[in-house]
């Protein structure tokens, strides 16, 4: 009897130990599986976040590239604050040209100074169209070098996007009375040469805000910083390219008081390069396409009664695509063939010879007036 009892106790104990041994590994395996599943889920979540971040970064990069595709080069075509006159001779020292050598008149040393010319503001003039050019209207139409009061406050406006100019061009255009079409051209004292270099330097004298710009293929936008006095007249910019094509761009009107930036935007400008007409062209001796200011035109509103117009112009800016991309080639072509430099020198001499002849005639006429 006792042996049966001990046998029962032994069987019970062994069966419990086997049950515990079978259940314990199951609990351990469940914990390891849960830990592995948690790690896998965490890794998947991190991978998903990484992919989302990459997608966002790619989207931002694509947007940036798309924005960069639409960006054009920006430059100041004409800045009158750079064309102020010196105190002694009334000439702008950065754009002065000695034309005595281009005159056909025998000049003394004292007379040679009469043939100095520059883009100083008050050397510009106002030319009325033929139907508006009467002796009285011509005499009353002029430009002046004007100082801007409280300029730091005025030009601190971000919309204008200019620095303190100091002085600007002021214009008075006197139109005939009556409702008729008329305009006044503010013209430089000579046709601005694009590639004329300062003597003894490689710097082009009339670029960088002094009326000319080279290497322009397509114009995207032209803007002007001007001051109005509530006239309904319009401002136009007359440009000429290197092929002697002349174009007129209507920038806006002066029907406001104070300073504003007027803009003309090219409606035919194609932003996407895939939609442009692309073709190969020789790279030398192709001349870079250039533009120069021929006139700033004030167009009278036909309904306006006429009389005086007063306005002020600070600068003309341009946005454009480059015509030729500068690359570091293995050979400087023009250093050997001189085709481009010879052409530019010829055109500068030709234009200055014409100007010298004109100044000679004006000088002789002044002498006649003094003698009479």
Beta strands, then each sheet from edge to edge (+ up, - down):
strand 1: 73-79
strand 2: 97-98
strand 3: 116-117
strand 4: 125-128
strand 5: 142-147
strand 6: 167-175
strand 7: 183-187
strand 8: 212-213
strand 9: 216-229
strand 10: 234-241
strand 11: 246-253
strand 12: 257-265
strand 13: 291-299
strand 14: 307-322
sheet 1: 1+ 14- 6+ 5-
sheet 2: 1+ 14- 9+ 12-
sheet 3: 2+ 3-
sheet 4: 4+ 7- 13+ 8-
sheet 5: 4+ 7- 13+ 10- 11+
end
